[in-house]
């Protein structure tokens, strides 16, 4: 198995690393790494139209437009970055549970929650690619790794085919040359032994803060991936979790660089994430009784990702 990320290491260092200031609720930063965004202060925020209340994925098209999908229809939505309005709709399939979208060269890729991928060309013709992932894996995040020419698929549900290892969350890689999903996860987020470290009570407030994120009944962290994006300058993986309201930053060497707590008032259900080529961060929140939203975050001044 290529890599296992043990979040225990976060607990061992977190006392010296917690940062709860106005720059955002950063629970952990590794060594000299500084999380480069202030998620408490969006540069812009748009209320999205009713058609996007179930928005589930984002991708960057150009400086004026983002691409989006929602989890009920096989439609690509073009969203204006001037006002958040829908500029164009492109139908590529019948209704389905679409959870992720990614632009790769001239093609758009869309992900269903059962692990199936759709490649949509310029003529809006779609080709389906089956993977060994199933509905139980509940695939919710789709990102693009240009260095390795891979699509990244984040599983909200089971990490593997069976129901074992419920303490793990997995991210798989789909090779764009062979058009095959690699058998082993590219990243495993390992959560099962956090509880025993917290029981020692040696972590003080830091341990109690992580304990508040722990589901004691299931002995599992309240973190289920809902989106993934690759930062354009560093290649770091940003893994969004609507369940648990967390954002993980993971290096290309598979080290956790930061854990950020997302405020529920600003991120009620964060489902979509993407970047511009210059590093502007976009996060979309699904609506419920309110409008879905799109938030725009610039890099902090003086901090380079």
C-alpha positions as CSV (number, residue, x, y, z in Angstrom):
1,X,0.0,0.0,0.0
2,X,1.6,3.2,-1.2
3,X,1.1,5.4,1.8
4,X,-0.8,5.6,5.1
5,X,-1.3,9.0,6.7
6,X,-1.5,8.6,10.4
7,X,-3.3,11.5,12.0
8,X,-1.9,10.4,15.3
9,X,1.2,12.4,14.5
10,X,-1.0,15.5,14.5
11,X,-2.0,14.9,18.1
12,X,1.7,14.4,19.1
13,X,2.6,17.9,17.8
14,X,-0.6,19.8,18.0
15,X,-0.1,21.4,21.4
16,X,2.7,23.5,19.9
17,X,0.9,24.1,16.7
18,X,-2.7,25.2,17.5
19,X,-3.6,28.6,16.1
20,X,-7.1,29.8,16.9
21,X,-6.6,33.5,15.9
22,X,-8.5,35.6,13.5
23,X,-6.7,34.2,10.6
24,X,-8.9,31.1,10.8
25,X,-9.3,28.0,13.0
26,X,-6.0,26.3,12.1
27,X,-5.8,23.2,14.3
28,X,-2.4,22.1,13.1
29,X,0.4,23.3,10.9
30,X,3.5,21.2,10.3
31,X,6.9,22.7,11.1
32,X,7.4,25.9,9.2
33,X,4.4,25.5,6.9
34,X,1.8,28.3,7.1
35,X,-1.7,27.8,5.8
36,X,-1.9,30.5,3.1
37,X,-5.6,31.5,3.2
38,X,-7.8,33.3,5.7
39,X,-11.0,31.3,5.5
40,X,-12.8,33.7,7.7
41,X,-12.6,36.5,5.1
42,X,-13.8,35.7,1.6
43,X,-12.8,38.3,-1.0
44,X,-16.2,37.6,-2.7
45,X,-19.2,35.5,-2.0
46,X,-22.1,34.7,-4.3
47,X,-25.5,33.3,-3.7
48,X,-26.1,30.7,-6.4
49,X,-29.3,30.1,-8.3
50,X,-31.8,27.5,-7.3
51,X,-30.6,25.1,-10.0
52,X,-27.4,24.8,-8.0
53,X,-28.8,24.3,-4.6
54,X,-27.4,20.7,-4.7
55,X,-24.0,21.9,-6.1
56,X,-21.4,19.1,-5.5
57,X,-18.3,19.9,-7.5
58,X,-16.2,22.7,-9.0
59,X,-13.5,23.2,-11.6
60,X,-11.7,26.2,-13.0
61,X,-12.4,27.0,-16.7
62,X,-10.9,30.5,-17.1
63,X,-10.6,33.9,-15.3
64,X,-14.3,34.6,-15.8
65,X,-15.9,31.1,-15.4
66,X,-16.1,28.1,-13.2
67,X,-17.6,24.7,-14.1
68,X,-19.9,23.0,-11.7
69,X,-22.1,19.9,-11.3
70,X,-24.9,19.1,-9.0
71,X,-25.9,15.7,-7.7
72,X,-29.2,15.2,-9.4
73,X,-28.6,16.0,-13.1
74,X,-26.0,15.2,-15.8
75,X,-25.4,18.9,-16.6
76,X,-22.3,21.0,-16.6
77,X,-23.0,24.5,-15.3
78,X,-20.9,27.4,-16.4
79,X,-20.8,29.9,-13.4
80,X,-19.9,33.6,-13.9
81,X,-17.2,34.9,-11.6
82,X,-18.6,38.3,-12.0
83,X,-22.0,37.7,-10.4
84,X,-22.3,33.9,-9.7
85,X,-25.0,33.5,-12.3
86,X,-25.3,30.5,-14.6
87,X,-23.9,31.5,-18.0
88,X,-24.5,28.2,-19.8
89,X,-25.7,24.6,-19.3
90,X,-24.3,21.6,-21.1
91,X,-26.2,18.3,-20.8
92,X,-24.0,15.2,-21.1
93,X,-26.1,12.5,-19.4
94,X,-29.5,11.7,-17.9
95,X,-30.1,12.3,-14.2
96,X,-27.5,10.8,-11.9
97,X,-25.7,11.4,-8.6
98,X,-22.8,13.5,-9.9
99,X,-20.4,14.5,-7.2
100,X,-17.2,15.9,-8.9
101,X,-16.0,17.7,-12.0
102,X,-12.6,18.4,-13.4
103,X,-11.3,20.0,-16.6
104,X,-8.3,18.2,-18.1
105,X,-7.0,19.8,-21.3
106,X,-10.0,19.9,-23.7
107,X,-12.1,17.3,-21.8
108,X,-14.3,17.7,-18.8
109,X,-14.5,14.7,-16.4
110,X,-17.5,14.1,-14.1
111,X,-17.7,11.6,-11.2
112,X,-20.7,9.7,-10.0
113,X,-21.0,8.6,-6.4
114,X,-20.7,5.0,-7.5
115,X,-17.2,5.6,-8.8
116,X,-18.1,5.8,-12.5
117,X,-16.3,8.5,-14.6
118,X,-17.6,10.4,-17.6
119,X,-15.3,12.1,-20.1
120,X,-17.1,14.8,-22.0
121,X,-15.5,16.2,-25.2
122,X,-16.0,19.6,-26.9
123,X,-19.1,18.3,-28.7
124,X,-20.7,17.4,-25.4
125,X,-20.4,13.7,-26.2
126,X,-19.8,11.6,-23.1
127,X,-17.9,8.3,-22.7
128,X,-18.4,6.3,-19.5
129,X,-15.5,4.6,-17.7
130,X,-16.4,2.0,-15.0
131,X,-14.1,1.6,-12.0
132,X,-14.1,-1.1,-9.3
133,X,-15.4,1.5,-6.8
134,X,-19.1,1.1,-5.9
135,X,-21.9,3.1,-4.2
136,X,-20.7,1.9,-0.8
137,X,-17.5,3.8,-1.4
138,X,-19.6,7.0,-2.0
139,X,-17.1,8.8,-4.2
140,X,-17.5,12.5,-3.7
141,X,-14.4,14.3,-4.7
142,X,-12.6,14.6,-8.0
143,X,-9.3,16.4,-8.6
144,X,-6.6,16.5,-11.2
145,X,-2.9,15.9,-10.6
146,X,-1.1,17.3,-13.6
147,X,2.4,16.1,-12.5
148,X,1.3,12.4,-12.5
149,X,-1.4,12.7,-15.1
150,X,-4.0,11.3,-12.8
151,X,-7.5,12.1,-11.6
152,X,-7.9,11.8,-7.8
153,X,-11.1,10.3,-6.5
154,X,-11.9,10.8,-2.8
155,X,-14.2,8.3,-1.1
156,X,-16.6,9.6,1.5
157,X,-17.7,6.0,2.3
158,X,-15.8,2.8,2.5
159,X,-12.1,2.9,1.9
160,X,-12.0,-0.4,0.1
161,X,-14.4,-2.9,-1.5
162,X,-15.4,-4.5,1.8
163,X,-16.9,-3.1,5.0
164,X,-13.7,-3.5,7.0
165,X,-11.3,-0.7,7.8
166,X,-14.1,1.8,8.6
167,X,-11.4,3.8,10.4
168,X,-9.8,4.7,7.0
169,X,-10.6,7.2,4.3
170,X,-9.1,6.7,0.9
171,X,-8.2,8.7,-2.2
172,X,-7.6,6.7,-5.4
173,X,-5.8,7.6,-8.6
174,X,-7.2,7.1,-12.1
175,X,-4.4,7.0,-14.7
176,X,-5.3,9.2,-17.7
177,X,-3.1,7.3,-20.1
178,X,-4.3,3.8,-19.4
179,X,-7.8,5.0,-18.3
180,X,-7.6,2.6,-15.4
181,X,-8.1,3.1,-11.7
182,X,-5.0,2.1,-9.7
183,X,-5.7,-0.9,-7.4
184,X,-4.3,0.6,-4.3
185,X,-5.3,4.0,-2.8
186,X,-2.9,6.8,-3.5
187,X,-3.5,8.2,0.0
188,X,-5.0,6.6,3.1
189,X,-6.1,8.8,5.9
190,X,-5.8,6.6,9.1
191,X,-7.9,7.5,12.1
192,X,-8.3,4.5,14.2
193,X,-5.8,5.0,17.0
194,X,-6.5,8.6,17.9
195,X,-8.7,7.6,20.8
196,X,-6.0,5.9,22.8
197,X,-3.7,8.9,22.6
198,X,-6.6,11.1,23.7
199,X,-7.3,8.9,26.7
200,X,-3.9,9.6,28.1
201,X,-5.1,13.2,28.5
202,X,-1.5,14.4,27.9
203,X,-2.5,16.7,25.1
204,X,-4.6,19.0,27.3
205,X,-6.7,21.5,25.3
206,X,-5.3,20.2,22.0
207,X,-6.4,16.7,22.8
208,X,-9.9,17.8,23.9
209,X,-10.3,19.9,20.7
210,X,-9.6,16.8,18.6
211,X,-11.8,14.7,20.9
212,X,-14.7,17.0,20.0
213,X,-14.2,15.8,16.4
214,X,-14.2,12.2,17.4
215,X,-17.3,9.9,17.1
216,X,-16.8,7.9,20.3
217,X,-19.5,5.4,19.4
218,X,-17.9,4.5,16.1
219,X,-14.4,5.2,17.2
220,X,-13.9,7.2,14.0
221,X,-13.1,10.8,13.3
222,X,-16.0,13.0,12.1
223,X,-14.2,13.5,8.7
224,X,-15.6,12.3,5.4
225,X,-14.1,13.7,2.2
226,X,-16.5,15.7,0.0
227,X,-14.0,17.4,-2.4
228,X,-10.4,17.4,-3.4
229,X,-8.2,19.8,-5.4
230,X,-4.5,20.1,-6.2
231,X,-2.8,23.4,-5.6
232,X,-1.4,24.8,-8.9
233,X,2.0,25.9,-7.5
234,X,2.9,23.3,-4.9
235,X,1.0,20.2,-5.9
236,X,-0.4,20.0,-2.3
237,X,-3.7,18.2,-2.0
238,X,-6.6,20.1,-0.4
239,X,-9.1,17.6,0.9
240,X,-12.4,19.1,1.9
241,X,-14.8,17.4,4.4
242,X,-18.4,18.6,4.7
243,X,-18.9,16.0,7.4
244,X,-16.6,17.2,10.2
245,X,-16.2,20.6,8.7
246,X,-12.5,20.1,8.1
247,X,-9.9,20.9,5.4
248,X,-6.8,18.9,5.2
249,X,-3.7,20.0,3.3
250,X,-1.5,17.0,2.3
251,X,1.9,17.3,0.6
252,X,2.9,15.4,-2.6
253,X,5.0,13.3,-0.2
254,X,1.9,12.3,1.7
255,X,2.5,14.3,4.8
256,X,-0.3,16.2,6.5
257,X,0.7,19.9,6.4
258,X,-2.4,21.5,8.0
259,X,-5.7,20.7,9.5
260,X,-8.2,23.6,9.3
261,X,-11.6,23.7,11.1
262,X,-14.3,25.2,8.8
263,X,-16.8,27.4,10.6
264,X,-20.3,26.0,10.1
265,X,-21.7,29.5,9.8
266,X,-19.5,30.1,6.7
267,X,-19.3,26.6,5.5
268,X,-22.6,24.8,6.3
269,X,-21.9,22.1,3.7
270,X,-18.7,22.5,1.8
271,X,-18.9,20.3,-1.3
272,X,-16.8,21.8,-4.1
273,X,-13.3,23.1,-4.2
274,X,-10.9,24.3,-6.9
275,X,-8.1,26.7,-7.7
276,X,-7.2,29.3,-10.3
277,X,-3.7,28.9,-11.9
278,X,-2.5,31.8,-9.6
279,X,-3.8,30.1,-6.4
280,X,-7.1,31.8,-5.8
281,X,-9.2,29.3,-3.8
282,X,-12.9,28.6,-4.6
283,X,-15.2,26.7,-2.2
284,X,-18.9,25.9,-2.9
285,X,-21.5,25.1,-0.2
286,X,-24.6,23.1,-1.0
287,X,-27.8,24.8,0.1
288,X,-30.6,23.3,2.2
289,X,-33.2,25.8,3.3
290,X,-31.0,28.6,2.1
291,X,-29.2,29.3,-1.2
292,X,-26.0,27.5,-2.2
293,X,-23.0,29.8,-2.0
294,X,-19.7,30.2,-3.8
295,X,-16.8,31.8,-1.8
296,X,-13.5,33.2,-3.2
297,X,-10.3,33.4,-1.2
298,X,-7.0,35.1,-2.2
299,X,-3.6,34.0,-0.9
300,X,-2.5,35.9,2.2
301,X,-0.1,38.8,1.5
302,X,3.5,37.8,2.3
303,X,2.7,34.1,2.4
304,X,3.5,31.9,-0.5
305,X,1.9,28.4,-0.8
